[in-house]
């Protein structure tokens, strides 16, 4: 079972909080962690996966999809 889970979600597919902030804000100017959590509460950013009692991870593809959606809404004036 553990091997199946590892195959489904590889180590590179998950981002910790700092990485999630960098993906959303950019490598040179990541958003602050409190901005990330406010965005999650507001529904702007995806909720994390709870992988331990004090450990959250985000799927990189969900973070990228969130940014692509925001760019499309800006470009096409929806949302």
Secondary structure by P-SEA (a helix, b strand, c coil): caaaaaaaccccccccaaaaaaaaacccccccaaaaaaaaaaccbbbbbbccccbbbbcaaaaaaaaaaaaaaaaaccc
